[in-house]
Amino acid sequence: MIPIRDNVPRVTRPYAVTTIIALNFVVFLFVFSLPPEARARVFYLFGVVPARFFEPDWAAWAGFPDTMGWPFLTYMFLHGGWLHVILNMWMLWIFGDNIEDVTGHGWFVLFYVLCGLAAVATHMAFERTSPLPVVGASGAIAGVMGAYIVLYPHGRVLTLIPVFFLPLFFRIPASLFLGFWFVMQILSGVYSTAQSAQNVAWWAHVGGFLTGIVLIRWFRRPGRCRYCYNPDSKDYDPEEPGPPPAL
């Protein structure tokens, strides 16, 4: 399933989302302009390698420098290929603008980073001794998706579903689209853990999604949720947006 767009109107300009997307593409283009060996070194130094933090003897033997905690932030801006970065940024563009409407620009950045931190922490809980670097914005974006399912379960996502090589389009309820996506992350994580093969950080997606569900309750600003779900009317929230909160 490939999401094309959602039907929830945007209230404000998504400055934070746009900036994050631009930074990701700038970093991606820079990293992939490097020779393969230098590129791999960037992934290992600025991605999160769980064994680096849980196996200090191995980390010393492997020659990892002491970079404090920077990899926990920088890993969110590294991607392994064109498909990786394009799909991630597309998902952020579709779902992120409506979350930024509700949080405000500065608070959205903090929300995004916290979801990314929780995502990689979840991955590390399952892969403590992994020598492979975790890179990508998927965990942070999963947090945005978790917030979306809380605020806009009534929204609909225009989705491309190839059926026997035919591109068919369906308008799927956001709750169904995101719920199905979340279940697939759990099933994939369970399977990968059982097979001891974690080529994708499935548990990071799960952790980020759940973190977004929890955190949005604190990051949602009063008067900013004009199109959020109203459980009383089973429709959009009628409140008008107020001034953006400062950060």
Buried (B, 14 or more C-beta within 10 A) or exposed (E): EEBEEBEBEEBBEBBBBBEBBEEBBEBBEEBBEEEEEEBEEBBBBBBBBBBBBBBEEBBEEEEBEEEEEEBBBBBBBBBBEEEBBBBBBBBBBBBBBBBBBBBBBBBBBBBBBBBBBBBBBBBBEBBEEBBBBBBBBBBBBBBBBBBBBBBBBBBBBBBEEEEEEEEEEEEBBBBBBBEEBBEEBBEBBEEBBEEEEBEBBBBBBBBBBBBBBBBBEEBBBEEBBBBBBBEEEEEBBEBEBEEBBEE
